[in-house]
Amino acid sequence: MDAIVADLDTKRHPFHVAIENWQHDMNIGSIVRSANAFAADTVHIIGRKRWNKRGAMVTDRYQHVVNHPDVASFVLWAQGAGVPIIAIDNVPGSVIIETFDFPSTCVLLFGQEGPGLSPEALGSADAIVEISQFGSTRSINASAAAAVAMHVWVTQHAF
């Protein structure tokens, strides 16, 4: 397992993924799995340390996962690391993802299924991006949104 992590560390991309975990979201495991698939640097879980690992399909053993007790400590980390926070949420004033140029180093911040990002998390973001949707539903699943945003980052920077 250590050899796999060491090998992945040579290939990881300079984007991070963060998830607010204030209600115990079942999507976190799937987001960790997608972060591993897209070779994200680290997954940051903000709030509750416990999360349902079943959806990660054991990829949490190979993916760096860090917990921040609250949004304020996460923001301090991002500022100290010089990593811009890009919130992904469909709120007024957001920019559609097709027109947004993601920084090569950044952290993609996702909220809970349903309520989305907290006002504190949205207020900490350097930019807020939404995924264009054309059907009758107001939003897509949080883990699907995370995979879409990671893929857009990859299409802009990995090649």
NORGI-V45456 format. One record per pair of residues at least 24 apart in sequence whose C-alpha atoms are under 6 Angstrom apart, sorted by the first residue. I is the first residue (numbers start at 1). J is the second residue. Records with the same first field share a line. If there is no record, write none. Layout:
I: J / J
This chain:
5: 62
12: 39 / 40 / 41
13: 39 / 40 / 41
14: 41 / 105
15: 40 / 41 / 105 / 106 / 107
16: 40 / 41 / 42 / 43 / 107
17: 43 / 107 / 108
18: 43 / 44 / 45 / 108 / 109
19: 45 / 46 / 109 / 110 / 111
20: 46 / 111
21: 46 / 47 / 48
22: 47 / 48
26: 52
27: 143
29: 53 / 55 / 56
30: 55 / 56 / 143
31: 143
32: 56
33: 59
34: 147
36: 63
46: 70
85: 125 / 126
86: 125 / 126 / 127 / 128
87: 125 / 128
88: 128 / 129 / 130
89: 130
90: 130
94: 128 / 129 / 130
95: 129 / 130
96: 129 / 130 / 131
97: 129 / 130 / 131
113: 142
